Amino acid sequence: MVTAATLLYATGVYRIRCRVGHERVVTRSQTLAFTVAAILFVVTLSQPVDDIADASFSAHP
């Protein structure tokens, strides 16, 4: 799901930049923020991080 969202976003940004030019609608910092958020989302949901969270929060149901 994250991959699909990232591909759709990248395609949209590419198409917009081709039509109206760079930095007019979606800035590089916005694109970078989306990319970092997607990477962090995947890392957070990965198995090793999930195992660490289970060990660290063992008191929670």
N, CA, C and O of each residue as an XYZ file, in Angstrom:
244
protein
N       0.814     -1.181      0.000
C       0.000      0.000      0.000
C       0.872      1.265      0.000
O       0.585      2.230     -0.709
N       1.918      1.244      0.790
C       2.828      2.389      0.829
C       3.526      2.549     -0.518
O       3.728      3.667     -0.993
N       3.889      1.436     -1.123
C       4.541      1.488     -2.430
C       3.612      2.089     -3.472
O       4.032      2.916     -4.281
N       2.359      1.679     -3.455
C       1.388      2.217     -4.411
C       1.201      3.716     -4.205
O       1.166      4.474     -5.174
N       1.083      4.146     -2.965
C       0.912      5.568     -2.683
C       2.134      6.365     -3.128
O       2.001      7.456     -3.682
N       3.318      5.823     -2.886
C       4.546      6.504     -3.279
C       4.658      6.599     -4.797
O       5.049      7.639     -5.329
N       4.320      5.529     -5.487
C       4.367      5.561     -6.952
C       3.351      6.544     -7.521
O       3.659      7.271     -8.465
N       2.150      6.574     -6.964
C       1.143      7.528     -7.424
C       1.596      8.967     -7.175
O       1.431      9.831     -8.036
N       2.162      9.217     -6.005
C       2.654     10.558     -5.684
C       3.777     10.966     -6.635
O       3.779     12.077     -7.166
N       4.727     10.060     -6.845
C       5.860     10.367     -7.722
C       5.391     10.629     -9.149
O       5.879     11.547     -9.808
N       4.451      9.831     -9.622
C       3.909     10.034    -10.965
C       3.209     11.380    -11.078
O       3.392     12.107    -12.054
N       2.410     11.703    -10.075
C       1.708     12.986    -10.084
C       2.647     14.167    -10.047
O       2.463     15.135    -10.784
N       3.656     14.095     -9.189
C       4.633     15.189     -9.099
C       5.374     15.344    -10.419
O       5.594     16.462    -10.886
N       5.754     14.237    -11.011
C       6.461     14.291    -12.292
C       5.597     14.945    -13.363
O       6.073     15.803    -14.106
N       4.349     14.551    -13.443
C       3.452     15.106    -14.459
C       3.200     16.594    -14.232
O       3.175     17.373    -15.185
N       3.015     16.986    -12.984
C       2.794     18.402    -12.684
C       4.031     19.230    -13.033
O       3.922     20.303    -13.626
N       5.195     18.725    -12.663
C       6.429     19.473    -12.949
C       6.700     19.579    -14.441
O       7.256     20.576    -14.901
N       6.315     18.565    -15.196
C       6.490     18.644    -16.656
C       5.567     19.693    -17.260
O       5.934     20.352    -18.233
N       4.388     19.852    -16.702
C       3.412     20.787    -17.259
C       3.681     22.236    -16.864
O       3.656     23.122    -17.718
N       3.936     22.489    -15.583
C       4.029     23.872    -15.120
C       5.423     24.284    -14.665
O       5.646     25.457    -14.365
N       6.339     23.372    -14.607
C       7.698     23.726    -14.205
C       8.006     23.311    -12.774
O       7.116     23.043    -11.966
N       9.283     23.270    -12.502
C       9.751     22.856    -11.178
C       9.417     23.913    -10.128
O       9.405     25.110    -10.415
N       9.151     23.455     -8.927
C       8.956     24.316     -7.747
C       7.730     25.224     -7.839
O       7.594     26.137     -7.024
N       6.846     25.010     -8.789
C       5.677     25.881     -8.903
C       4.522     25.394     -8.044
O       3.849     26.198     -7.399
N       4.287     24.094     -8.028
C       3.141     23.540     -7.309
C       3.602     22.704     -6.121
O       3.138     22.898     -4.997
N       4.505     21.785     -6.371
C       5.023     20.916     -5.320
C       6.518     21.179     -5.214
O       7.267     20.951     -6.164
N       6.942     21.655     -4.064
C       8.359     21.976     -3.887
C       9.169     20.718     -3.598
O       8.620     19.669     -3.261
N      10.459     20.841     -3.734
C      11.338     19.709     -3.430
C      11.270     19.344     -1.957
O      11.374     18.168     -1.607
N      11.098     20.331     -1.091
C      11.012     20.023      0.341
C       9.739     19.241      0.659
O       9.748     18.391      1.549
N       8.650     19.511     -0.050
C       7.428     18.740      0.149
C       7.602     17.307     -0.346
O       7.142     16.358      0.289
N       8.264     17.165     -1.472
C       8.532     15.827     -1.994
C       9.445     15.057     -1.055
O       9.230     13.870     -0.811
N      10.457     15.726     -0.531
C      11.365     15.098      0.426
C      10.620     14.702      1.705
O      10.846     13.617      2.242
N       9.753     15.559      2.185
C       8.982     15.252      3.391
C       8.099     14.021      3.186
O       8.008     13.169      4.070
N       7.453     13.925      2.030
C       6.627     12.752      1.739
C       7.483     11.492      1.697
O       7.104     10.459      2.250
N       8.637     11.578      1.040
C       9.524     10.422      0.919
C      10.026      9.961      2.278
O      10.029      8.764      2.565
N      10.446     10.892      3.111
C      10.926     10.550      4.454
C       9.803      9.926      5.279
O      10.031      8.949      5.992
N       8.605     10.476      5.190
C       7.466      9.923      5.930
C       7.144      8.508      5.474
O       6.854      7.646      6.303
N       7.189      8.254      4.175
C       6.918      6.907      3.659
C       7.980      5.919      4.134
O       7.657      4.795      4.516
N       9.237      6.334      4.111
C      10.318      5.458      4.582
C      10.167      5.171      6.069
O      10.294      4.022      6.493
N       9.896      6.197      6.862
C       9.708      5.987      8.299
C       8.514      5.093      8.591
O       8.557      4.283      9.517
N       7.455      5.231      7.815
C       6.274      4.381      7.976
C       6.632      2.915      7.746
O       6.227      2.045      8.517
N       7.392      2.642      6.684
C       7.800      1.268      6.388
C       8.741      0.738      7.466
O       8.596     -0.403      7.905
N       9.693      1.544      7.890
C      10.630      1.112      8.932
C       9.902      0.834     10.240
O      10.200     -0.146     10.923
N       8.959      1.682     10.588
C       8.212      1.511     11.836
C       7.407      0.221     11.833
O       7.273     -0.429     12.870
N       6.879     -0.150     10.694
C       6.066     -1.357     10.606
C       6.869     -2.621     10.306
O       6.294     -3.704     10.200
N       8.179     -2.499     10.167
C       8.993     -3.671      9.869
C       9.085     -4.583     11.092
O       8.893     -4.141     12.225
N       9.374     -5.825     10.853
C       9.364     -6.839     11.906
C      10.354     -6.564     13.040
O       9.961     -6.677     14.201
N      11.624     -6.208     12.772
C      12.542     -5.976     13.897
C      12.072     -4.857     14.834
O      12.195     -4.978     16.053
N      11.543     -3.789     14.279
C      11.069     -2.691     15.115
C       9.845     -3.136     15.901
O       9.677     -2.756     17.060
N       8.999     -3.934     15.282
C       7.816     -4.457     15.964
C       8.222     -5.354     17.132
O       7.612     -5.291     18.199
N       9.230     -6.174     16.943
C       9.721     -7.037     18.027
C      10.282     -6.210     19.179
O      10.045     -6.526     20.344
N      11.019     -5.162     18.861
C      11.569     -4.292     19.906
C      10.440     -3.600     20.662
O      10.486     -3.485     21.887
N       9.434     -3.145     19.937
C       8.296     -2.482     20.584
C       7.563     -3.445     21.500
O       7.136     -3.057     22.587
N       7.410     -4.696     21.080
C       6.756     -5.695     21.937
C       7.554     -5.926     23.212
O       6.976     -6.063     24.290
N       8.864     -5.969     23.100
C       9.708     -6.193     24.275
C       9.721     -4.984     25.191
O       9.754     -5.128     26.413
N       9.694     -3.805     24.613
C       9.762     -2.586     25.411
C       8.447     -2.228     26.081
O       8.434     -1.620     27.152
N       7.362     -2.599     25.464
C       6.046     -2.260     25.985
C       5.285     -3.516     26.416
O       4.097     -3.658     26.126
N       5.966     -4.414     27.100
C       5.361     -5.693     27.463
C       4.228     -5.530     28.486
O       3.400     -6.431     28.621
N       4.174     -4.430     29.192
C       3.121     -4.219     30.177
C       1.804     -3.821     29.545
O       0.758     -3.889     30.191
N       1.843     -3.407     28.295
C       0.625     -2.982     27.602
C      -0.091     -4.194     27.010
O       0.561     -5.126     26.539
N      -1.419     -4.190     27.028
C      -2.163     -5.341     26.471
C      -2.071     -5.399     24.966
O      -2.638     -6.300     24.347
